[in-house]
């Protein structure tokens, strides 16, 4: 037993902690033990800022052991699935599936994460789990994360994995004069470029850390283009990947949203070459395909995906007290499996270096023994939990989203609406569909449109399309409701859903984003034109707030 959790096995061990599969009150968890040091508290602070379907869920934290604690215990979502590199080997997707199912969701996820003032700083295949239930990527292990406005914990080289470090980070290290490096979102986008190159070629673009020329290659050399190494890579995707790896940050995509727009455009303009498996292996696992772009041949019907659920959280988040125990912090993640630049890459990042990971990502050997408390407590210790907020970004630390990107102003605070009741029968309707208060679903505000990331909307009646189903909530179901405009924000109240058989079921769901209830108007909106993101979320609720 650790902090009231029954340990069932080792999942992973990395630079910043050890992760176990555990169970408490019959529920599965991944629990992470980290040192009582500033780095552990930084990870807690990062996770508390985020409630997102493509970010590992955070349920709370506590101290262990109860007397003379030396570790933080983080209770995390157990993400069942494979690390991205293993998934690529198992599935061998087409370029169309890789972009639509993995790269575009990751870019949109990083845009949301960066908007909350968090930079992951260790984006790599081992820290991206492809969830088994729906085939979508989940970003895990925020042990190296940096937070907007937080003091720096490292002076010279920030934590991360050497093969994924950007040229600007290495240039800073060469010229270091005592000031800490200010890591920004560009670091994550460069690393995602390295990941993309690896996925397309099965090779590291600049070699590995055992190669004495790796640093110089990152700083000065242009890698061979992916479509030159792998003729199955569409030229447009190869070009996009190479732009992500430009030496000068000004020549790359401005931010994660700009990258997402480029990926969306490339996906929607895909020709037949995008529908061929990226590698010639025969073995290929079936994955549910994405909805087609306009004028593209229809893809097969997608299987019903998963539900992602906000944890039941209690009011009043407590502040961790006590003296922080100093510890030695490693600034580098362990080496991915060795590879030559011109050789096929079979195992890109060993699963045992993953942080907050899921089933199948742990080492295949017998798990290490876990520490056991000297005396079993008579009562299970309480976990310190985030504040209960119906938001993808529940946190007591952040009152408004941090805006990032060129020319970006601070995000306006939302103007609250007066509470209003849900429609009659909505409680029974949600229950019938398997939905509970706090459950979230991704939607398209403009149905049947994958191309546009932003759209112009009108106040009043609206129909949106469900892009994630759960139990009896069908995929592609239409939700009916209304949009309510305020000065800087748009709210959405949805009261009906149409099932596949045409039946209308009453529901109570509201428009939601990682920043909270409602959605901020996008840049370019005027008094006569309101622009919204096309990809948003709705959450089940017991009343409209």
C-alpha positions in Angstrom: 0.0 0.0 0.0 1.2 3.5 -0.9 -0.9 6.4 0.2 -4.0 4.2 0.2 -3.3 2.7 -3.2 -2.8 -1.0 -3.8 0.2 -1.4 -6.1 -0.3 -3.8 -8.9 2.9 -3.4 -10.9 5.6 -1.2 -12.3 4.7 0.9 -15.4 7.7 3.0 -15.9 10.8 4.6 -14.3 12.3 7.8 -15.6 14.5 10.8 -14.6 11.8 12.5 -12.5 9.9 9.6 -10.9 8.6 6.1 -10.9 5.1 5.2 -12.1 3.0 2.2 -10.9 -0.2 0.7 -11.9 -2.4 0.9 -8.8 -6.0 0.6 -7.6 -8.0 2.4 -4.9 -11.7 1.8 -4.1 -11.9 -0.5 -7.0 -10.7 2.1 -9.5 -7.5 1.8 -11.6 -4.9 4.6 -11.4 -1.4 5.3 -12.5 0.4 6.7 -9.5 3.7 8.5 -9.8 6.2 8.8 -6.9 8.4 11.9 -7.2 10.8 13.5 -4.8 9.7 16.2 -2.4 11.7 18.7 -4.3 10.8 21.8 -6.4 10.7 19.7 -9.6 7.9 17.5 -8.1 5.9 20.5 -7.0 6.3 22.0 -10.5 4.8 18.9 -12.1 1.8 19.1 -9.8 1.3 22.8 -10.6 1.5 22.0 -14.4 -1.0 19.2 -14.1 -3.4 21.3 -12.0 -3.6 23.8 -14.8 -5.0 21.3 -17.4 -8.2 19.3 -18.0 -7.9 18.1 -21.5 -8.9 14.9 -23.3 -5.4 14.6 -24.9 -3.5 15.2 -21.7 -3.1 12.6 -18.9 -5.8 13.2 -16.3 -4.7 14.4 -12.8 -6.8 13.3 -9.8 -4.9 14.6 -6.9 -1.7 14.2 -4.9 -0.5 13.4 -1.4 2.6 12.8 0.8 4.2 9.4 1.4 4.9 8.0 3.9 2.6 9.8 6.3 5.3 10.2 8.9 8.5 11.8 7.7 7.4 11.9 4.0 10.0 11.9 1.4 7.9 11.6 -1.8 4.9 13.1 -3.5 2.3 10.6 -4.7 0.5 11.8 -7.9 -2.7 10.1 -8.7 -3.1 10.0 -12.5 -5.3 8.6 -15.2 -4.3 5.1 -16.3 -4.0 5.6 -20.0 -4.4 2.2 -21.7 -2.5 2.1 -24.9 0.9 2.0 -26.6 3.6 4.6 -26.8 3.6 6.3 -30.2 6.6 4.5 -31.6 5.2 1.1 -30.7 1.8 2.0 -32.1 3.5 3.0 -35.4 5.2 -0.5 -35.6 1.9 -2.2 -34.8 -0.5 -0.2 -37.0 1.7 1.1 -39.9 -0.9 3.8 -40.6 -1.3 5.8 -43.8 -0.1 9.3 -44.0 -3.8 10.4 -43.9 -4.4 8.5 -40.7 -1.1 9.7 -39.1 -1.9 13.3 -39.7 -5.6 13.2 -38.9 -5.4 10.9 -35.9 -2.1 11.8 -34.3 -0.2 14.9 -35.6 -3.2 17.3 -35.9 -4.6 16.4 -32.5 -1.1 16.8 -31.0 -0.7 20.2 -32.5 -4.1 21.3 -31.2 -3.3 19.9 -27.8 0.0 21.7 -27.6 -1.8 24.9 -28.6 -4.1 24.5 -25.6 -1.3 23.5 -23.3 0.8 26.5 -24.3 -2.2 28.8 -23.9 -2.3 27.8 -20.3 1.3 28.8 -19.7 2.7 25.3 -19.8 5.6 24.0 -21.9 6.1 20.2 -21.8 9.9 20.3 -22.7 10.1 16.5 -23.3 7.9 15.8 -26.3 8.9 12.5 -27.8 7.3 9.2 -28.8 7.6 7.6 -25.4 5.7 10.5 -23.8 2.8 10.2 -26.3 0.4 7.3 -25.6 -2.1 6.3 -28.3 -5.2 5.4 -26.3 -6.5 2.0 -27.0 -10.2 2.9 -26.8 -10.2 5.6 -29.5 -6.8 5.7 -31.2 -6.2 9.3 -30.2 -2.8 10.5 -28.7 -2.5 11.4 -25.0 0.4 13.6 -23.9 2.0 12.3 -20.6 4.9 12.9 -18.2 5.0 16.6 -17.3 8.0 16.0 -15.0 10.2 18.4 -17.1 7.5 21.0 -17.7 8.0 24.7 -17.3 5.3 27.2 -16.2 4.8 30.8 -17.3 6.1 33.1 -14.6 7.5 30.4 -12.4 11.2 30.6 -11.2 13.7 28.5 -13.2 14.9 25.3 -11.5 17.8 24.7 -13.9 20.5 27.3 -14.8 22.4 25.9 -17.7 20.7 23.2 -19.8 16.9 22.7 -19.3 15.7 19.1 -18.8 14.8 17.1 -21.9 16.1 14.5 -24.3 19.3 15.5 -26.2 18.2 14.1 -29.6 15.1 16.4 -29.5 16.7 19.6 -28.4 16.3 22.6 -30.6 19.2 24.6 -32.2 18.5 27.6 -30.1 18.7 25.6 -26.9 22.1 24.3 -27.9 23.3 27.7 -29.0 22.4 29.1 -25.6 24.3 26.3 -23.9 27.4 27.1 -25.9 27.2 30.8 -25.0 25.9 30.4 -21.5 27.0 33.2 -19.2 25.0 32.4 -16.0 21.5 33.5 -16.9 18.8 30.7 -17.0 17.4 29.7 -20.4 13.9 30.9 -21.0 12.2 27.9 -22.6 9.2 28.7 -24.8 6.5 26.8 -26.8 8.9 26.7 -29.8 10.9 24.0 -27.9 7.9 21.6 -28.0 7.2 22.3 -31.6 10.8 21.6 -32.6 10.6 18.3 -30.7 7.3 17.4 -32.4 9.2 18.0 -35.7 11.8 15.5 -34.6 9.0 13.1 -33.7 7.3 13.6 -37.1 10.6 12.9 -38.9 11.1 9.7 -36.9 7.6 8.5 -37.6 8.0 9.1 -41.3 11.5 7.6 -41.7 12.2 5.5 -38.7 15.4 7.4 -38.3 16.7 10.2 -36.1 17.2 13.3 -38.1 20.5 14.3 -36.5 21.9 11.0 -35.0 22.0 10.1 -31.3 24.0 11.4 -28.3 26.7 8.8 -28.8 27.5 10.4 -32.2 30.1 13.2 -31.5 28.6 15.1 -34.5 25.0 15.2 -33.2 25.2 18.7 -31.7 26.8 20.1 -34.8 24.2 18.4 -37.0 21.4 19.9 -35.0 23.0 23.3 -35.2 24.2 23.3 -38.8 23.1 20.3 -41.0 19.9 19.8 -42.9 18.7 16.2 -42.7 17.7 14.3 -45.8 14.0 14.9 -46.7 11.6 12.3 -45.4 10.2 11.5 -48.9 13.8 10.9 -50.1 14.3 8.3 -47.4 10.8 6.9 -47.6 9.1 7.2 -51.0 5.8 6.5 -49.4 5.8 9.8 -47.6 3.7 12.4 -49.6 5.8 15.3 -50.7 3.6 17.9 -49.0 3.9 16.1 -45.7 7.7 15.8 -46.1 7.9 19.5 -46.8 5.8 20.3 -43.8 8.1 18.2 -41.6 11.2 19.9 -42.9 9.8 23.3 -42.1 9.3 22.2 -38.5 13.1 21.5 -38.4 14.3 24.8 -39.9 17.3 26.1 -37.9 15.9 29.6 -37.5 12.7 29.7 -35.4 11.4 32.5 -37.6 11.4 30.0 -40.5 9.2 27.5 -38.7 5.5 27.7 -37.9 4.8 30.6 -35.6 3.0 28.5 -33.0 1.1 25.3 -32.5 -2.1 26.7 -34.0 -0.2 27.7 -37.2 1.1 24.2 -37.4 -2.4 22.7 -36.9 -3.7 24.9 -39.7 -0.9 23.6 -42.0 -1.6 20.0 -41.1 -5.3 20.5 -41.6 -4.8 22.0 -45.0 -2.4 19.2 -46.1 -4.9 16.6 -44.8 -7.8 18.1 -46.6 -5.9 18.3 -49.9 -4.6 14.8 -49.7 -4.5 12.7 -52.9 -4.3 8.9 -53.3 -0.7 8.7 -52.2 -1.8 9.6 -48.6 -3.9 6.4 -48.4 -1.0 3.9 -48.7 0.6 2.5 -45.5 3.8 4.4 -44.7 5.9 1.3 -44.6 5.8 -2.0 -46.6 5.1 -4.3 -43.7 2.2 -6.6 -44.2 1.0 -6.5 -40.6 -1.5 -3.7 -40.1 -3.9 -3.3 -37.2 -7.3 -1.8 -38.1 -7.9 1.6 -36.7 -11.1 3.7 -36.9 -10.7 6.2 -39.7 -11.4 9.9 -39.5 -14.3 11.7 -41.2 -13.4 12.7 -44.7 -12.6 16.2 -45.9 -14.9 17.9 -48.4 -14.7 16.4 -51.9 -12.5 13.5 -50.7 -13.5 9.9 -51.0 -15.4 8.6 -48.0 -13.5 6.7 -45.4 -14.9 3.6 -43.7 -17.3 4.1 -40.8 -15.4 4.9 -37.6 -15.9 2.7 -34.5 -17.4 4.2 -31.4 -14.6 5.9 -29.4 -14.2 6.4 -25.8 -15.6 8.8 -23.2 -13.2 11.0 -21.3 -14.4 12.1 -17.9 -13.6 14.8 -15.5 -12.6 13.4 -12.2 -15.0 13.9 -9.2 -13.0 16.5 -7.4 -13.7 18.0 -4.0 -13.9 21.7 -3.1 -11.0 23.5 -1.5 -7.6 22.5 -2.9 -5.1 22.4 -0.1 -1.6 23.8 -0.4 1.3 21.4 0.1 3.2 22.4 3.2 6.6 21.4 4.7 10.2 21.9 3.8 11.2 20.9 0.3 14.0 18.3 0.4 16.7 19.0 -2.1 17.6 16.3 -4.5 19.9 15.9 -7.5 17.9 16.5 -10.7 19.0 15.0 -13.9 18.6 17.3 -16.9 18.5 14.7 -19.5 16.1 11.9 -20.3 17.6 8.5 -21.0 18.8 7.7 -24.5 16.3 6.4 -27.1 17.3 3.1 -28.7 20.5 3.6 -30.7 20.2 4.0 -34.4 22.4 5.2 -37.3 21.0 8.0 -39.4 20.9 5.7 -42.5 19.5 2.6 -40.8 15.9 1.6 -40.1 14.7 2.5 -36.7 13.0 -0.3 -34.9 12.6 0.8 -31.3 12.7 4.6 -31.0 12.4 5.2 -27.3 12.5 2.5 -24.6 9.2 2.4 -22.8 10.9 2.3 -19.4 11.8 6.0 -19.7 8.2 7.1 -20.1 6.7 9.0 -17.2 2.9 9.0 -16.8 2.2 6.1 -19.1 -0.4 3.4 -19.7 -0.8 -0.2 -20.3 1.8 -1.8 -22.4 4.3 1.0 -22.0 6.2 -0.5 -19.1 9.2 -2.8 -19.1 8.6 -6.4 -19.9 10.6 -7.7 -17.0 9.2 -8.5 -13.6 8.3 -5.3 -11.7 10.6 -3.9 -9.1 9.5 -4.2 -5.5 7.7 -1.1 -4.4 8.3 0.6 -1.0 5.9 -0.4 1.8 5.0 1.8 4.7 6.3 0.5 8.1 2.9 0.5 9.6 -0.5 0.2 7.8 -2.7 3.2 8.6 -6.1 2.5 10.0 -7.6 5.0 7.6 -6.7 5.6 4.0 -5.0 9.0 3.7 -6.8 11.7 1.8 -5.5 12.8 -1.5 -5.1 16.6 -2.0 -7.4 17.2 -5.0 -7.8 20.1 -7.5 -10.8 22.4 -7.0 -14.1 21.2 -8.5 -14.7 23.2 -11.7 -16.5 22.1 -14.8 -13.5 23.0 -17.0 -10.9 21.4 -19.1 -8.4 23.6 -17.3 -9.5 23.3 -13.6 -6.9 25.1 -11.4 -6.7 27.4 -8.4 -3.5 28.9 -9.9 -4.8 30.3 -13.2 -7.6 32.8 -13.5 -7.3 33.4 -17.2 -5.5 31.7 -20.1 -2.0 32.9 -20.9 -1.9 34.0 -24.5 1.1 33.0 -26.6 2.2 33.7 -30.1 3.2 36.7 -32.1 1.0 39.8 -31.6 -1.2 38.0 -29.1 -3.0 40.1 -26.5 -4.1 38.9 -23.1 -7.3 36.8 -23.1 -10.3 38.8 -22.0 -12.1 37.5 -18.9 -15.4 35.9 -19.7 -18.6 37.7 -18.8 -20.7 35.2 -16.8 -24.3 34.4 -17.6 -27.0 34.1 -15.0 -27.7 30.4 -14.1 -30.6 28.8 -15.8 -32.2 25.4 -15.4 -31.8 22.4 -17.7 -34.8 21.3 -19.8 -37.3 18.8 -18.4 -36.2 15.2 -19.0 -32.5 16.1 -19.6 -31.3 14.2 -16.5 -33.0 11.0 -17.7 -31.8 11.7 -21.2 -28.1 12.0 -20.2 -28.4 8.9 -18.0 -29.9 7.0 -20.9 -26.9 8.0 -23.1 -24.4 7.0 -20.4 -23.4 10.6 -19.7 -22.7 12.0 -16.2 -22.2 15.6 -15.1 -18.7 16.6 -16.0 -18.3 14.2 -19.0 -16.9 15.9 -22.1 -17.1 15.3 -25.8 -15.3 16.9 -28.8 -17.5 18.7 -31.3 -17.3 20.3 -34.7 -19.2 23.6 -34.6 -19.6 23.4 -38.3 -20.7 19.8 -39.1 -19.0 17.8 -41.9 -16.1 20.2 -42.1 -12.6 19.1 -41.2 -10.8 21.8 -43.2 -11.6 24.9 -41.2 -10.0 25.5 -37.8 -12.0 28.7 -37.3 -15.5 29.6 -38.6 -17.9 32.6 -38.5 -21.0 31.9 -36.4 -24.3 33.6 -35.7 -26.1 34.1 -32.4 -29.2 32.0 -31.8 -30.1 28.4 -32.9 -27.2 26.2 -33.8 -26.5 22.6 -34.7 -23.1 21.0 -33.9 -21.7 17.6 -34.6 -20.4 15.1 -32.0 -16.9 14.0 -33.0 -16.5 11.5 -30.0 -19.1 9.1 -28.9 -19.5 7.3 -25.6 -21.8 4.3 -24.9 -25.2 5.3 -26.4 -24.1 8.8 -27.4 -23.4 8.1 -31.1 -20.5 9.5 -33.1 -21.6 12.2 -35.5 -24.8 12.8 -33.6 -26.2 16.3 -34.0 -26.7 18.4 -30.9 -29.2 21.2 -31.1 -29.1 24.4 -29.0 -28.3 28.1 -29.1 -25.2 30.3 -29.1 -25.3 33.3 -26.7 -22.9 36.2 -27.5 -21.3 38.4 -24.9 -18.7 41.1 -25.6 -15.7 38.8 -25.8 -17.1 35.3 -25.3 -19.7 32.9 -26.8 -21.7 30.5 -24.7 -23.5 27.5 -26.0 -26.5 25.7 -24.4 -27.5 22.4 -25.9 -30.8 20.8 -25.0 -31.4 18.1 -27.6 -29.5 15.3 -29.4 -30.7 13.4 -32.4 -29.9 9.7 -32.4 -29.2 7.5 -35.4 -32.8 6.4 -35.6 -34.0 10.0 -35.7 -35.2 10.0 -32.1 -34.7 13.3 -30.2 -33.5 13.0 -26.6 -33.4 15.9 -24.1 -29.9 16.7 -22.7 -28.2 19.5 -20.8 -24.7 20.3 -22.2 -22.7 23.5 -22.5 -19.9 24.7 -24.7 -16.6 24.3 -23.0 -12.9 24.9 -23.7 -9.7 24.2 -21.8 -10.0 27.7 -20.4 -13.5 27.1 -18.9 -17.1 27.3 -19.8 -17.8 29.2 -23.0 -15.4 30.0 -25.8 -13.4 33.2 -26.4 -14.0 35.0 -29.7 -11.1 34.5 -32.0 -8.9 37.4 -33.4 -10.6 39.1 -36.3 -14.0 39.1 -34.6 -15.9 42.4 -34.8 -19.2 43.7 -33.7 -20.8 42.3 -36.8 -18.7 39.1 -37.2 -18.0 36.5 -34.6 -15.2 34.0 -35.2 -14.9 30.8 -33.2 -12.6 27.7 -33.2 -14.4 24.9 -35.1 -13.1 22.3 -32.7 -14.5 22.8 -29.3 -16.0 20.7 -26.5 -19.3 20.2 -24.8 -19.7 19.1 -21.2 -22.7 17.5 -19.5 -24.1 19.6 -16.7 -26.9 19.8 -14.2 -27.7 23.4 -14.9 -26.4 26.1 -17.2 -24.0 28.5 -15.6 
